[in-house]
């Protein structure tokens, strides 16, 4: 870190410690990541700054799994899908027509993950289809109210990252529109995003299953097919389609988010790229370069030279979950 960087952190630390200053990110330790966020927000919201960005262009996009809430031992939507697949298979065993579906119905998570993207998409298609969008989202909320994480014992919607909730609120307080751009299903995330993140459904972008409209019942029906996967190079495409402008603040945690960060970084104006690095094996989960979920290689290797901030979860966050103590 340069001398100016050290000096800036010291100044910000003194200001944050002042009793008259309301710390916008109290669950973040006073380190480089926090100082960089605050410095960026102050620059783009100060009309006298060369980096000033008018409110209409202050757009922030966040990945969901592993960025706003946890994603281990597997994506939470996949856990939901396996629960629903098991229920459907008990009523109709003949539906288990592939190794991926049979593994899912038997709770064989290793077999499910080994089936790759094709197997996962098949499980999502079978477990999510045949209901209206409204029925599906009510069922997601019911599942969140009763299901518990196998390791922490917490409800899944309590495994949100408190530091990121503060970051969302801070950005909105400073005139940013906050969006979710996730590989997760758009209807799944829309079911809880308003309650969990105060992000309305129309600001949630995700992977899309096929949906049809039934005029006789005036309802939208979820069909088995997958129309769009909002991951990797799909994320910039989805941002253009749904948002129509490049975000100036983008946060992710895996190489599935790299192209989204790269796209935001391609503009001429100020940009802030943030990558959550899961380094805390005691309070959460430690993983990066290897594994079936949340793999982070390219972001670690190229992110720093691009000027993106790598958030060290163990060092940068005072707390993890909203209910946890510092």
C-alpha positions as CSV (number, residue, x, y, z in Angstrom):
1,X,0.0,0.0,0.0
2,X,1.3,3.5,-0.8
3,X,1.9,6.2,1.7
4,X,-1.1,8.1,0.5
5,X,-3.2,4.9,0.9
6,X,-2.0,4.5,4.5
7,X,-2.7,8.1,5.2
8,X,-6.2,8.0,3.8
9,X,-7.0,4.9,5.9
10,X,-5.8,6.7,9.0
11,X,-7.9,9.7,8.3
12,X,-11.0,7.7,7.6
13,X,-10.4,5.7,10.7
14,X,-10.2,8.8,12.8
15,X,-13.4,10.2,11.3
16,X,-15.3,6.9,11.8
17,X,-14.2,6.8,15.4
18,X,-15.6,10.3,16.0
19,X,-18.8,10.2,18.2
20,X,-20.5,12.7,15.8
21,X,-20.0,10.5,12.7
22,X,-22.5,7.8,11.9
23,X,-20.4,4.9,10.5
24,X,-22.3,3.7,7.4
25,X,-20.5,0.3,7.5
26,X,-20.2,-0.6,11.2
27,X,-19.7,-4.4,10.5
28,X,-16.6,-3.7,8.4
29,X,-13.2,-3.4,10.0
30,X,-11.4,-0.1,9.4
31,X,-9.2,-1.5,6.7
32,X,-8.4,-0.8,3.0
33,X,-11.6,-2.4,1.7
34,X,-13.9,-0.2,3.8
35,X,-11.8,2.9,3.2
36,X,-11.9,2.3,-0.6
37,X,-15.7,1.9,-0.6
38,X,-16.3,5.1,1.3
39,X,-13.8,7.0,-0.7
40,X,-15.5,5.9,-4.0
41,X,-19.0,6.8,-2.8
42,X,-17.9,10.2,-1.5
43,X,-16.2,11.0,-4.9
44,X,-19.1,10.0,-7.1
45,X,-21.7,11.8,-4.9
46,X,-19.7,15.1,-4.5
47,X,-20.8,17.6,-7.1
48,X,-17.4,19.3,-6.9
49,X,-15.5,16.1,-7.6
50,X,-14.1,15.2,-11.1
51,X,-15.7,11.7,-10.5
52,X,-19.1,13.0,-9.8
53,X,-21.9,10.8,-11.1
54,X,-25.5,12.1,-11.3
55,X,-28.1,10.0,-9.3
56,X,-29.7,8.6,-12.4
57,X,-26.4,6.9,-13.4
58,X,-25.6,5.6,-9.9
59,X,-26.4,1.9,-10.5
60,X,-25.0,-0.9,-8.3
61,X,-25.3,-4.6,-9.2
62,X,-24.8,-7.5,-6.8
63,X,-24.5,-11.2,-7.4
64,X,-26.5,-13.1,-4.8
65,X,-25.1,-16.6,-4.0
66,X,-21.9,-16.1,-2.1
67,X,-22.1,-12.4,-2.3
68,X,-25.3,-11.4,-0.4
69,X,-26.0,-14.7,1.3
70,X,-24.1,-18.0,1.7
71,X,-23.8,-20.7,-0.9
72,X,-22.2,-23.7,0.8
73,X,-22.4,-26.7,0.8
74,X,-24.4,-26.0,-2.4
75,X,-26.6,-23.2,-3.7
76,X,-29.6,-22.8,-1.5
77,X,-32.0,-22.9,-4.5
78,X,-30.6,-26.3,-5.3
79,X,-31.3,-27.5,-1.8
80,X,-34.9,-26.2,-2.2
81,X,-35.1,-28.0,-5.6
82,X,-33.9,-31.3,-4.0
83,X,-36.5,-31.1,-1.3
84,X,-39.3,-30.5,-3.8
85,X,-37.9,-33.2,-6.1
86,X,-38.0,-35.8,-3.3
87,X,-41.6,-34.9,-2.5
88,X,-42.6,-35.3,-6.2
89,X,-40.7,-38.5,-6.6
90,X,-42.5,-40.1,-3.6
91,X,-45.8,-39.4,-5.4
92,X,-44.5,-40.5,-8.8
93,X,-41.3,-42.6,-8.8
94,X,-41.6,-43.0,-12.6
95,X,-40.5,-39.4,-13.0
96,X,-36.9,-40.3,-12.1
97,X,-35.7,-40.8,-15.6
98,X,-32.0,-39.9,-15.3
99,X,-29.0,-40.4,-13.0
100,X,-29.2,-36.8,-11.9
101,X,-32.9,-37.0,-10.9
102,X,-32.4,-40.3,-9.1
103,X,-29.4,-39.0,-7.2
104,X,-31.4,-35.9,-6.2
105,X,-34.4,-37.8,-5.0
106,X,-32.0,-40.0,-2.9
107,X,-30.3,-37.0,-1.3
108,X,-27.0,-38.0,-3.0
109,X,-25.5,-34.5,-3.2
110,X,-22.2,-35.8,-4.5
111,X,-23.9,-37.5,-7.3
112,X,-26.0,-34.4,-8.0
113,X,-22.9,-32.1,-8.2
114,X,-21.1,-34.7,-10.3
115,X,-23.9,-34.5,-12.9
116,X,-22.7,-31.1,-13.9
117,X,-24.7,-28.2,-15.2
118,X,-26.9,-30.4,-17.4
119,X,-27.9,-32.5,-14.4
120,X,-28.6,-29.4,-12.2
121,X,-30.7,-27.8,-14.9
122,X,-32.7,-31.0,-15.2
123,X,-33.4,-31.0,-11.5
124,X,-34.4,-27.4,-11.5
125,X,-36.7,-28.0,-14.5
126,X,-38.5,-31.0,-12.9
127,X,-38.8,-29.6,-9.4
128,X,-39.9,-26.1,-10.3
129,X,-42.3,-26.8,-13.2
130,X,-46.1,-27.3,-13.3
131,X,-47.1,-24.5,-10.9
132,X,-48.0,-20.9,-11.3
133,X,-45.4,-18.2,-10.6
134,X,-47.4,-17.1,-7.6
135,X,-47.7,-20.6,-6.2
136,X,-44.0,-21.1,-6.7
137,X,-43.0,-18.0,-4.8
138,X,-45.4,-18.7,-2.0
139,X,-43.9,-22.2,-1.7
140,X,-40.3,-20.7,-1.6
141,X,-41.4,-18.4,1.3
142,X,-42.9,-21.4,3.1
143,X,-39.7,-23.4,2.6
144,X,-37.6,-20.5,3.9
145,X,-39.7,-20.3,7.0
146,X,-39.2,-24.0,7.9
147,X,-35.9,-25.2,6.3
148,X,-32.6,-25.1,8.2
149,X,-29.0,-25.1,7.0
150,X,-27.4,-28.5,7.7
151,X,-24.3,-27.1,9.3
152,X,-25.3,-23.8,11.0
153,X,-28.8,-24.7,11.9
154,X,-29.9,-21.2,10.8
155,X,-32.8,-20.5,8.5
156,X,-31.4,-19.9,5.0
157,X,-32.7,-16.3,4.9
158,X,-30.8,-15.6,8.1
159,X,-27.6,-16.5,6.4
160,X,-27.4,-13.1,4.8
161,X,-24.1,-11.2,5.1
162,X,-24.6,-8.3,7.5
163,X,-21.7,-6.2,6.0
164,X,-23.3,-6.5,2.6
165,X,-26.7,-5.5,3.9
166,X,-25.0,-2.4,5.3
167,X,-23.4,-1.8,2.0
168,X,-26.7,-2.0,0.1
169,X,-28.3,0.5,2.5
170,X,-25.3,2.8,2.4
171,X,-25.4,2.9,-1.4
172,X,-29.1,3.5,-1.5
173,X,-28.8,6.3,1.1
174,X,-26.3,7.9,-1.3
175,X,-28.6,7.8,-4.3
176,X,-27.7,4.5,-5.8
177,X,-30.2,2.1,-7.3
178,X,-29.3,-1.4,-6.1
179,X,-29.9,-4.4,-8.4
180,X,-29.4,-8.2,-8.0
181,X,-27.8,-9.9,-11.1
182,X,-27.6,-13.6,-10.1
183,X,-27.2,-17.0,-11.7
184,X,-30.1,-18.1,-9.4
185,X,-33.6,-18.3,-10.6
186,X,-35.3,-14.9,-11.1
187,X,-38.6,-16.1,-9.5
188,X,-36.8,-17.8,-6.6
189,X,-34.9,-14.6,-5.6
190,X,-37.8,-12.3,-6.3
191,X,-39.8,-14.3,-3.7
192,X,-37.6,-13.0,-0.8
193,X,-35.5,-10.1,-2.1
194,X,-37.7,-7.3,-0.9
195,X,-37.8,-8.7,2.7
196,X,-34.2,-9.7,2.8
197,X,-32.5,-6.9,0.9
198,X,-35.1,-4.2,0.4
199,X,-34.6,-4.7,-3.3
200,X,-38.0,-4.8,-5.2
201,X,-38.8,-7.6,-7.7
202,X,-38.3,-5.5,-10.8
203,X,-34.7,-4.9,-9.7
204,X,-33.9,-8.6,-9.6
205,X,-32.2,-10.2,-12.6
206,X,-31.7,-14.0,-12.7
207,X,-31.8,-17.1,-14.8
208,X,-35.2,-17.7,-16.3
209,X,-37.2,-20.9,-16.8
210,X,-39.8,-21.1,-19.5
211,X,-43.1,-19.4,-18.5
212,X,-46.4,-19.5,-20.4
213,X,-49.6,-17.5,-19.9
214,X,-52.9,-19.3,-19.4
215,X,-55.7,-17.0,-20.6
216,X,-58.4,-19.2,-19.1
217,X,-57.0,-18.8,-15.6
218,X,-55.1,-15.5,-16.2
219,X,-52.0,-17.0,-14.6
220,X,-48.3,-17.5,-15.5
221,X,-47.2,-21.1,-15.5
222,X,-43.7,-22.3,-14.9
223,X,-42.7,-24.8,-17.7
224,X,-39.8,-27.4,-17.6
225,X,-37.5,-25.6,-20.1
226,X,-34.7,-23.1,-19.3
227,X,-34.8,-19.9,-21.4
228,X,-31.7,-18.0,-20.1
229,X,-28.8,-18.7,-17.7
230,X,-27.6,-15.5,-16.1
231,X,-24.1,-16.5,-15.4
232,X,-20.6,-15.7,-16.8
233,X,-21.0,-14.0,-20.2
234,X,-24.8,-14.1,-19.7
235,X,-24.6,-11.5,-17.0
236,X,-23.6,-8.5,-19.1
237,X,-26.3,-9.5,-21.6
238,X,-28.8,-9.6,-18.8
239,X,-27.7,-6.2,-17.5
240,X,-28.2,-4.7,-20.9
241,X,-31.6,-6.3,-21.3
242,X,-33.0,-5.5,-17.8
243,X,-31.1,-2.4,-16.6
244,X,-30.1,-0.8,-19.9
245,X,-27.0,0.9,-18.5
246,X,-23.6,-0.1,-17.1
247,X,-23.5,-0.2,-13.3
248,X,-20.7,1.8,-11.7
249,X,-20.5,-0.5,-8.7
250,X,-20.5,-4.3,-9.1
251,X,-20.0,-6.9,-6.4
252,X,-19.5,-10.6,-6.9
253,X,-17.6,-13.5,-5.4
254,X,-16.8,-16.1,-8.1
255,X,-15.5,-16.4,-11.6
256,X,-19.2,-16.6,-12.6
257,X,-19.2,-12.9,-12.0
258,X,-16.0,-12.0,-13.8
259,X,-17.6,-10.9,-17.1
260,X,-20.1,-8.8,-15.2
261,X,-17.2,-7.0,-13.5
262,X,-15.3,-6.8,-16.7
263,X,-18.3,-5.2,-18.5
264,X,-18.7,-2.6,-15.7
265,X,-15.0,-1.8,-15.8
266,X,-15.1,-1.1,-19.6
267,X,-16.7,2.3,-19.2
268,X,-15.0,5.7,-19.3
269,X,-16.2,6.9,-15.9
270,X,-15.5,5.8,-12.3
271,X,-16.1,2.2,-11.5
272,X,-15.8,0.1,-8.3
273,X,-15.4,-3.7,-8.6
274,X,-15.7,-5.7,-5.4
275,X,-15.0,-9.5,-4.9
276,X,-16.0,-11.2,-1.7
277,X,-13.2,-13.7,-0.9
278,X,-14.4,-16.5,1.4
279,X,-11.4,-16.8,3.8
280,X,-13.3,-17.4,7.1
281,X,-13.5,-21.1,7.8
282,X,-14.5,-20.5,11.4
283,X,-17.4,-18.1,11.1
284,X,-18.5,-19.1,7.6
285,X,-16.7,-21.3,4.9
286,X,-13.2,-21.0,3.4
287,X,-13.0,-21.8,-0.3
288,X,-11.8,-20.2,-3.6
289,X,-9.9,-22.0,-6.4
290,X,-11.3,-25.5,-6.1
291,X,-14.8,-27.0,-5.5
292,X,-18.1,-27.3,-7.2
293,X,-19.6,-24.0,-5.9
294,X,-18.2,-20.5,-5.9
295,X,-14.9,-21.2,-7.7
296,X,-12.7,-18.1,-7.7
297,X,-9.5,-18.2,-9.7
298,X,-9.5,-15.5,-12.4
299,X,-10.9,-12.9,-10.0
300,X,-8.0,-13.5,-7.6
301,X,-5.4,-13.5,-10.3
302,X,-6.6,-10.5,-12.4
303,X,-8.9,-8.6,-10.0
304,X,-6.1,-6.7,-8.1
305,X,-4.3,-5.5,-11.2
306,X,-7.7,-4.3,-12.5
307,X,-8.1,-2.2,-9.4
308,X,-11.0,-4.3,-8.0
309,X,-11.2,-4.7,-4.2
310,X,-10.8,-8.2,-2.9
311,X,-12.7,-8.4,0.4
312,X,-11.0,-10.7,2.9
313,X,-14.0,-12.0,4.8
314,X,-11.9,-13.1,7.9
315,X,-10.1,-9.8,8.1
316,X,-12.5,-7.2,6.7
317,X,-15.7,-8.2,8.4
318,X,-16.4,-7.8,12.1
319,X,-19.4,-10.0,11.9
320,X,-21.0,-12.3,9.3
321,X,-24.6,-12.9,10.0
322,X,-27.2,-10.3,11.1
323,X,-27.9,-12.1,14.4
324,X,-24.2,-12.7,15.2
325,X,-22.2,-10.7,17.7
326,X,-19.0,-8.9,16.6
